[in-house]
Amino acid sequence: MSGIHEECGVFGIYCRDGMNVVSAAYYALYALQHRGQESCGIAVNDDGVIRCVKNPGLVNEVITREAVETLGEGRMAVGHVRYGTSGADPRQNAQPLVVNHIKGYMALAHNGALTNARELREELELRGSIFHMTSDSEVISYVITRERLSSKSIEEAVSRSMDVLKGAYSMVVMSPRKQIAARDPFGFRPLCMGRIGENVVFASESCALDAIGATFERDIEPGEIVVVDEDGVRTDRTHVGVQPKRTCVFEYIYFARPDSVIDGSSVHTARVRAGSFLALEHPVQADVVIGVPDSGIDAAIGFSRQSGIPYGIGFIKNKYIGRTFIQPTQADRENKVRIKLNVVSSVVRGKRVVLVDDSIVRGTTSARIVKMLREAGATEVHMRSSAPAFTHPCYFGTDIDSCDRLIACRYPMDQIKDIIGVDSLGFLSVDSAAKLADNSHGFCTACFDGNYPCDPPKNPGKCQFERRLSEVKD
């Protein structure tokens, strides 16, 4: 509801005991659906031959009975759910990517965004590479393939690729005999490892492991490469520690599911803590605290506990609504919000309400929700954001790549309050955001303070690879 989206979720499984890898990938992607609802796909390795099904849509729309039959059985699988932060065509840019080169097949599922994708792509194109997609994931696949042609193994090719890839990438790579998980040296995006007996699984979040009955083993360290094959599990730590850890703090605030544990810290606990900090930083006299489903609820509980103001269920979310399309009129856009959320009038009527949401990005959705509360009878609405104000673009895997639509970049705080229509407004401080998790060190907070861990891209833009007719020479 808040208007910011994360790029992707990835999953991989290496099977040793005949387990159904398609079923495991299906349910794991279901658990990761919150990370991407634009497209999804599964690739299966059956004795060195890779079969892949991918399309726009949700997991249950794409992985149908016919798709399962097409995928067949195999020993390994990788899966992907996508919300595109770069590349406009969901069908064209769906993952996993499957590459067939002289040394064999490779399937890739990637989460994140490169900051040097355009430079790498231009270099590859000048050497004859032909691109079919408009996402940086294809750039990664080409770089790995290029390195594989002169490497002794696929893991060596991945390691050499990490010498030139810059930015955010958590990925799972499947070759005919191996499965590899790798996380960029900053650790921007999460990636963890688990087991089901002797079977090894990788996933963007631990909630996917829970969904398939896997036991969480550990997080993949920033810069680490983990290789699984018939000889077991081994790790390459060449790139570990070469950069300071900078996990995206917004994973804890909004992106991840609350039942996940990232780098040893509970997402739910972090969000409750955010609400507690908000109550200390922005106290208010009110009668009830409510949260915007889903990610605002945990912070609302924390605000209530710290402030002593009772918590109430202020909204009912329609759990059965599918994807909705952008509507052409203002009335249709407001109806879209009402379809997804409905106010519990008895909770807010005649009361001073503290409304807690995970973030305020553009302000339009917040204004509509506040209007709904006032129409339901709330006498005052005091809004609190469990994220600091967005004042800078993110280049590491979200769709906020410009300041143009960030309300905090365009208006002063008093004017934002009036635009949203609230009686008071408070954002979590950047200092408190850096203390949300138990491992409160090494967070990226660049979208809040502009302190980028590495150089931003020279040519930012979510459709940076889409060339218009005016740019074509022939």
C-alpha positions as CSV (number, residue, x, y, z in Angstrom):
1,M,0.0,0.0,0.0
2,S,2.9,2.4,0.6
3,G,4.1,2.5,-3.0
4,I,7.6,1.2,-2.7
5,H,8.6,-2.2,-4.0
6,E,11.6,-4.5,-3.7
7,E,12.9,-6.2,-6.7
8,C,12.8,-10.0,-6.2
9,G,12.9,-13.2,-4.2
10,V,15.1,-16.2,-5.1
11,F,15.2,-19.8,-4.1
12,G,17.3,-22.9,-4.9
13,I,17.4,-26.5,-3.9
14,Y,19.9,-29.3,-4.4
15,C,18.3,-32.7,-3.8
16,R,20.1,-35.9,-2.7
17,D,17.2,-38.2,-1.8
18,G,14.6,-38.0,-4.6
19,M,12.6,-35.1,-3.1
20,N,10.2,-33.4,-5.5
21,V,12.2,-30.2,-6.2
22,V,9.3,-28.6,-8.2
23,S,7.0,-28.9,-5.3
24,A,9.6,-27.4,-2.9
25,A,10.3,-24.5,-5.3
26,Y,6.5,-23.8,-5.7
27,Y,5.8,-23.6,-2.0
28,A,8.9,-21.6,-1.3
29,L,8.0,-19.0,-4.0
30,Y,4.6,-18.8,-2.5
31,A,6.2,-17.8,0.8
32,L,8.3,-15.2,-1.0
33,Q,5.4,-13.8,-3.1
34,H,5.5,-10.6,-1.1
35,R,8.9,-9.8,-2.7
36,G,7.6,-9.8,-6.2
37,Q,4.2,-10.1,-7.8
38,E,4.9,-9.1,-11.4
39,S,6.3,-12.5,-12.7
40,C,7.7,-15.7,-11.5
41,G,9.4,-18.9,-12.7
42,I,11.1,-22.2,-11.9
43,A,14.0,-23.9,-13.7
44,V,14.7,-27.6,-13.1
45,N,17.9,-29.5,-13.8
46,D,17.2,-33.0,-15.0
47,D,20.5,-34.9,-15.5
48,G,22.2,-31.8,-17.0
49,V,19.2,-30.6,-19.1
50,I,17.5,-27.5,-17.8
51,R,13.8,-26.9,-18.3
52,C,12.2,-23.6,-17.4
53,V,8.7,-22.2,-17.0
54,K,8.3,-18.5,-16.4
55,N,5.7,-15.9,-17.1
56,P,4.0,-12.7,-15.8
57,G,1.7,-13.4,-12.9
58,L,1.5,-14.8,-9.4
59,V,2.9,-18.2,-8.4
60,N,-0.4,-20.0,-8.6
61,E,-1.1,-18.4,-12.0
62,V,2.2,-19.3,-13.6
63,I,3.1,-22.7,-12.0
64,T,0.0,-24.6,-13.2
65,R,-0.5,-28.3,-13.5
66,E,0.6,-28.1,-17.1
67,A,3.7,-26.2,-16.0
68,V,4.6,-28.8,-13.4
69,E,4.3,-31.5,-16.1
70,T,6.6,-29.5,-18.4
71,L,9.2,-29.1,-15.7
72,G,9.1,-32.8,-14.9
73,E,11.5,-34.2,-12.3
74,G,15.1,-33.3,-11.5
75,R,17.8,-33.1,-8.9
76,M,18.1,-29.3,-8.7
77,A,15.8,-26.3,-9.1
78,V,16.0,-22.5,-8.9
79,G,13.0,-20.2,-8.5
80,H,12.3,-16.5,-8.7
81,V,9.5,-14.0,-8.0
82,R,10.0,-10.5,-9.5
83,Y,8.9,-7.0,-9.1
84,G,10.7,-5.1,-11.8
85,T,12.8,-2.1,-10.7
86,S,14.5,-2.1,-14.1
87,G,13.1,-3.3,-17.4
88,A,9.5,-2.6,-18.4
89,D,8.3,-5.9,-20.0
90,P,7.4,-8.4,-17.3
91,R,7.3,-11.3,-19.8
92,Q,10.6,-10.4,-21.4
93,N,12.3,-9.9,-18.1
94,A,10.9,-12.8,-16.1
95,Q,13.4,-15.1,-14.4
96,P,15.2,-17.5,-13.9
97,L,17.4,-16.8,-16.9
98,V,18.7,-19.9,-18.8
99,V,21.9,-19.6,-20.8
100,N,23.3,-22.3,-23.1
101,H,27.0,-21.8,-23.9
102,I,29.9,-24.0,-25.1
103,K,30.6,-25.3,-21.6
104,G,27.1,-26.2,-20.7
105,Y,23.8,-24.8,-19.3
106,M,23.4,-22.2,-16.6
107,A,20.2,-20.9,-14.8
108,L,20.3,-17.7,-12.8
109,A,17.9,-16.2,-10.3
110,H,19.0,-12.7,-9.0
111,N,17.7,-10.2,-6.4
112,G,19.1,-6.7,-6.3
113,A,20.4,-4.1,-8.8
114,L,23.9,-3.3,-10.2
115,T,25.2,0.2,-10.1
116,N,27.5,-0.4,-13.1
117,A,25.1,-2.4,-15.2
118,R,25.0,0.0,-18.1
119,E,28.8,0.2,-18.4
120,L,29.1,-3.6,-18.3
121,R,26.4,-4.0,-20.9
122,E,28.0,-1.5,-23.3
123,E,31.3,-3.2,-22.9
124,L,29.7,-6.6,-23.7
125,E,27.7,-5.3,-26.6
126,L,30.9,-3.8,-28.2
127,R,32.4,-7.3,-28.1
128,G,29.4,-8.8,-29.9
129,S,27.0,-9.9,-27.1
130,I,23.3,-9.7,-28.0
131,F,20.9,-8.8,-25.3
132,H,17.2,-9.8,-25.3
133,M,16.1,-8.3,-22.0
134,T,16.2,-4.9,-20.3
135,S,17.3,-5.9,-16.8
136,D,20.7,-6.0,-15.2
137,S,20.2,-9.7,-14.4
138,E,21.0,-10.5,-18.0
139,V,24.2,-8.5,-17.6
140,I,25.2,-10.7,-14.6
141,S,24.5,-13.9,-16.7
142,Y,26.7,-12.6,-19.5
143,V,29.5,-11.7,-17.2
144,I,29.5,-15.1,-15.5
145,T,29.3,-16.8,-18.9
146,R,32.2,-14.8,-20.2
147,E,34.3,-15.7,-17.1
148,R,33.3,-19.3,-17.4
149,L,34.9,-19.7,-20.8
150,S,38.3,-19.1,-19.3
151,S,37.7,-20.6,-15.8
152,K,38.2,-24.1,-14.5
153,S,34.8,-24.2,-12.8
154,I,31.5,-22.4,-12.5
155,E,32.3,-21.3,-9.0
156,E,35.6,-19.7,-10.2
157,A,33.6,-17.9,-12.9
158,V,31.2,-16.5,-10.3
159,S,34.1,-15.4,-8.1
160,R,35.8,-13.6,-11.0
161,S,32.5,-12.0,-11.9
162,M,32.2,-10.6,-8.4
163,D,35.5,-8.7,-9.1
164,V,33.6,-6.6,-11.7
165,L,30.0,-6.6,-10.5
166,K,29.1,-3.5,-8.4
167,G,26.0,-2.9,-6.3
168,A,23.5,-5.3,-4.9
169,Y,23.1,-9.0,-5.8
170,S,22.0,-12.1,-4.0
171,M,21.7,-14.9,-6.5
172,V,21.4,-18.6,-7.0
173,V,23.2,-20.1,-10.0
174,M,22.5,-23.7,-11.3
175,S,24.9,-25.5,-13.6
176,P,24.5,-29.1,-14.9
177,R,26.2,-30.5,-11.8
178,K,26.3,-27.7,-9.2
179,Q,24.2,-25.2,-7.4
180,I,25.8,-21.9,-6.2
181,A,24.6,-19.2,-3.9
182,A,26.4,-15.8,-3.8
183,R,25.8,-12.6,-1.9
184,D,27.5,-9.2,-2.8
185,P,30.3,-8.0,-0.5
186,F,28.1,-5.3,1.1
187,G,25.3,-7.8,1.7
188,F,22.6,-5.4,0.6
189,R,20.0,-8.1,0.1
190,P,19.4,-11.1,2.3
191,L,20.2,-14.8,1.4
192,C,20.1,-17.8,3.7
193,M,20.8,-21.5,3.7
194,G,18.9,-24.4,5.1
195,R,18.5,-28.2,4.9
196,I,15.8,-30.8,4.6
197,G,17.7,-33.9,5.6
198,E,20.6,-34.1,3.2
199,N,19.0,-31.7,0.8
200,V,20.4,-28.1,0.7
201,V,18.2,-25.1,0.1
202,F,18.8,-21.4,-0.4
203,A,16.3,-18.6,-0.1
204,S,16.0,-14.8,0.1
205,E,14.2,-15.2,3.5
206,S,13.9,-17.8,6.2
207,C,10.1,-17.9,5.9
208,A,10.6,-19.8,2.6
209,L,12.5,-22.5,4.5
210,D,9.8,-22.8,7.0
211,A,7.2,-23.2,4.2
212,I,8.9,-26.4,2.9
213,G,9.9,-27.8,6.3
214,A,13.6,-26.9,6.0
215,T,15.8,-26.3,9.0
216,F,17.5,-22.9,8.9
217,E,21.2,-23.4,9.0
218,R,22.7,-19.9,8.5
219,D,22.8,-16.7,6.5
220,I,25.1,-16.5,3.5
221,E,27.8,-13.9,4.5
222,P,28.3,-10.8,2.5
223,G,30.8,-11.7,-0.3
224,E,30.4,-15.4,0.3
225,I,30.0,-18.0,-2.4
226,V,28.5,-21.4,-1.3
227,V,28.8,-24.4,-3.7
228,V,26.8,-27.6,-3.5
229,D,27.5,-30.7,-5.6
230,E,27.8,-34.4,-5.2
231,D,30.8,-34.0,-3.0
232,G,28.9,-31.8,-0.4
233,V,28.9,-28.2,0.5
234,R,31.9,-25.9,0.4
235,T,32.4,-22.1,0.5
236,D,34.6,-19.5,-1.1
237,R,35.4,-16.5,1.2
238,T,37.6,-14.6,-1.2
239,H,35.3,-11.6,-1.2
240,V,34.2,-11.8,2.4
241,G,35.2,-8.7,4.4
242,V,36.4,-6.7,1.4
243,Q,33.6,-4.2,2.0
244,P,31.8,-3.0,5.1
245,K,28.5,-4.8,5.7
246,R,25.6,-2.6,4.5
247,T,22.3,-4.6,4.7
248,C,19.3,-2.7,3.5
249,V,17.5,-1.4,6.7
250,F,14.3,-1.3,4.8
251,E,14.3,-5.1,4.7
252,Y,13.4,-4.9,8.4
253,I,11.0,-2.0,8.1
254,Y,9.0,-3.2,5.1
255,F,10.3,-5.7,2.5
256,A,10.7,-8.9,4.5
257,R,7.9,-11.0,6.1
258,P,7.7,-10.5,9.8
259,D,8.2,-14.2,10.5
260,S,11.6,-14.1,8.8
261,V,15.0,-13.8,10.5
262,I,17.6,-11.9,8.6
263,D,21.3,-12.0,9.6
264,G,20.3,-13.3,13.1
265,S,17.6,-10.7,13.8
266,S,13.8,-11.1,13.9
267,V,12.0,-8.9,11.4
268,H,8.9,-8.8,13.7
269,T,11.0,-7.7,16.7
270,A,12.7,-5.0,14.6
271,R,9.3,-3.5,13.6
272,V,8.0,-3.6,17.2
273,R,11.1,-1.8,18.2
274,A,10.5,0.8,15.5
275,G,7.1,1.6,17.0
276,S,8.6,1.9,20.4
277,F,11.2,4.4,19.1
278,L,8.4,6.3,17.4
279,A,6.4,6.7,20.6
280,L,9.5,8.1,22.3
281,E,10.4,10.4,19.5
282,H,6.9,11.6,18.6
283,P,4.6,11.3,21.6
284,V,1.0,12.3,21.3
285,Q,-2.3,12.4,23.3
286,A,-4.6,9.9,21.6
287,D,-7.2,7.2,22.3
288,V,-6.2,4.4,20.0
289,V,-3.2,3.2,18.0
290,I,-3.9,1.4,14.7
291,G,-1.5,0.1,12.0
292,V,-1.9,0.0,8.2
293,P,-1.8,-3.7,7.2
294,D,0.4,-5.5,6.9
295,S,3.8,-4.1,7.8
296,G,2.5,-1.2,9.8
297,I,0.8,-3.5,12.4
298,D,4.0,-4.6,14.2
299,A,5.2,-1.1,14.6
300,A,1.7,0.0,15.8
301,I,1.9,-2.7,18.5
302,G,5.3,-1.3,19.6
303,F,4.0,2.2,19.7
304,S,1.0,1.1,21.8
305,R,3.2,-0.8,24.3
306,Q,5.6,2.1,24.7
307,S,3.0,4.9,24.9
308,G,0.3,3.0,26.9
309,I,-2.3,4.0,24.3
310,P,-4.5,1.0,23.5
311,Y,-4.0,-0.8,20.3
312,G,-7.0,-1.4,18.0
313,I,-7.6,-3.2,14.7
314,G,-8.5,-0.2,12.6
315,F,-8.5,-1.8,9.2
316,I,-9.6,-5.0,7.6
317,K,-7.6,-6.1,4.6
318,N,-9.2,-8.0,1.7
319,K,-7.1,-11.1,1.5
320,Y,-8.6,-12.4,-1.6
321,I,-8.0,-9.5,-4.0
322,G,-5.5,-10.2,-6.8
323,R,-3.4,-7.7,-8.6
324,T,-5.1,-4.5,-9.6
325,F,-4.3,-2.2,-12.5
326,I,-3.7,1.5,-12.5
327,Q,-7.1,3.2,-13.0
328,P,-7.6,6.2,-15.1
329,T,-9.7,8.4,-12.8
330,Q,-9.2,9.8,-9.3
331,A,-12.5,8.1,-8.2
332,D,-11.2,4.7,-9.5
333,R,-7.9,5.1,-7.7
334,E,-9.7,5.8,-4.4
335,N,-12.0,2.8,-4.9
336,K,-8.9,0.7,-5.4
337,V,-7.7,1.6,-1.9
338,R,-11.2,0.9,-0.5
339,I,-11.3,-2.5,-2.1
340,K,-8.0,-3.4,-0.4
341,L,-8.7,-1.8,2.9
342,N,-11.8,-1.0,4.9
343,V,-12.0,0.9,8.2
344,V,-13.5,-0.7,11.3
345,S,-15.6,2.3,12.2
346,S,-16.4,1.2,15.7
347,V,-12.7,1.3,16.6
348,V,-12.1,4.9,15.4
349,R,-15.4,6.7,15.6
350,G,-15.2,9.7,17.9
351,K,-11.6,8.9,18.8
352,R,-8.1,10.5,18.4
353,V,-6.2,8.0,16.3
354,V,-2.5,7.3,16.0
355,L,-2.1,5.9,12.5
356,V,1.2,3.9,12.0
357,D,2.5,3.0,8.6
358,D,5.8,1.5,7.4
359,S,6.7,4.5,5.3
360,I,5.4,7.6,3.4
361,V,6.8,7.6,-0.1
362,R,4.7,9.7,-2.4
363,G,1.9,10.6,0.1
364,T,-1.0,9.8,-2.2
365,T,-2.0,6.5,-0.6
366,S,-1.5,8.0,2.9
367,A,-3.9,10.8,2.1
368,R,-6.6,8.4,0.9
369,I,-6.3,6.3,4.0
370,V,-6.5,9.4,6.3
371,K,-9.6,10.5,4.4
372,M,-11.2,7.1,5.0
373,L,-10.5,7.4,8.8
374,R,-12.1,10.8,9.0
375,E,-15.1,9.7,7.0
376,A,-15.4,6.8,9.5
377,G,-15.6,9.3,12.4
378,A,-12.1,9.8,13.7
379,T,-11.8,13.2,15.4
380,E,-8.1,13.4,15.1
381,V,-5.5,11.5,13.0
382,H,-1.8,11.6,14.0
383,M,0.3,9.8,11.5
384,R,3.6,8.1,12.4
385,S,6.0,6.5,9.9
386,S,8.2,3.6,11.1
387,A,10.7,4.6,8.4
388,P,12.6,7.9,8.2
389,A,11.6,10.3,5.4
390,F,12.7,9.2,1.9
391,T,15.0,12.0,0.7
392,H,17.3,10.2,-1.8
393,P,16.9,7.6,-4.5
394,C,17.8,3.9,-3.9
395,Y,20.0,2.2,-6.5
396,F,20.3,-1.2,-4.8
397,G,17.1,-3.0,-5.7
398,T,14.0,-0.9,-5.1
399,D,11.9,1.1,-7.6
400,I,12.7,4.5,-6.0
401,D,15.3,5.6,-8.5
402,S,14.5,9.3,-8.6
403,C,13.6,12.1,-6.3
404,D,10.8,13.3,-8.6
405,R,8.0,11.5,-6.8
406,L,9.4,11.5,-3.2
407,I,7.1,13.7,-1.2
408,A,9.9,14.5,1.4
409,C,12.1,15.9,-1.4
410,R,9.4,18.2,-2.7
411,Y,7.8,19.7,0.4
412,P,8.7,20.8,3.9
413,M,7.3,18.7,6.8
414,D,4.5,21.1,7.7
415,Q,3.3,21.1,4.1
416,I,3.5,17.3,4.0
417,K,1.2,17.2,7.0
418,D,-1.3,19.3,5.3
419,I,-1.1,17.4,2.0
420,I,-1.8,14.1,3.8
421,G,-4.4,15.7,5.9
422,V,-3.3,14.7,9.4
423,D,-3.2,16.6,12.7
424,S,0.4,15.7,13.3
425,L,3.1,13.8,11.5
426,G,6.3,12.1,12.7
427,F,9.0,10.0,11.0
428,L,11.4,7.6,12.7
429,S,14.8,9.1,13.0
430,V,17.7,7.7,11.0
431,D,19.6,7.1,14.2
432,S,16.8,4.9,15.5
433,A,16.4,3.1,12.2
434,A,20.1,2.0,12.5
435,K,19.2,0.4,15.9
436,L,16.2,-1.7,14.9
437,A,17.9,-5.1,14.6
438,D,19.8,-7.1,17.2
439,N,22.7,-6.9,14.9
440,S,22.4,-3.1,14.6
441,H,25.6,-2.5,12.7
442,G,26.3,-2.2,9.0
443,F,23.0,-1.0,7.6
444,C,22.5,0.9,4.4
445,T,20.3,4.0,5.1
446,A,21.2,5.8,1.9
447,C,17.6,6.4,0.9
448,F,17.1,8.4,4.1
449,D,20.5,10.2,4.5
450,G,22.2,10.0,1.1
451,N,25.3,8.1,2.5
452,Y,25.7,5.6,-0.3
453,P,28.0,2.7,0.5
454,C,29.3,2.7,-3.1
455,D,29.1,5.1,-6.0
456,P,25.6,5.5,-7.5
457,P,25.2,4.6,-11.2
458,K,26.3,7.2,-13.7
459,N,23.1,6.6,-15.7
460,P,20.3,5.9,-13.3
461,G,16.8,5.0,-14.4
462,K,14.7,1.9,-14.2
463,C,14.4,1.6,-18.0
464,Q,18.1,2.5,-18.7
465,F,18.4,-0.2,-21.3
466,E,15.4,0.7,-23.4
467,R,16.4,2.6,-26.4
468,R,14.0,4.8,-28.3
469,L,14.0,5.3,-32.0
470,S,15.8,8.7,-31.7
471,E,18.7,6.9,-30.1
472,V,19.1,4.2,-32.8
473,K,21.8,4.9,-35.4
474,D,20.4,2.7,-38.3
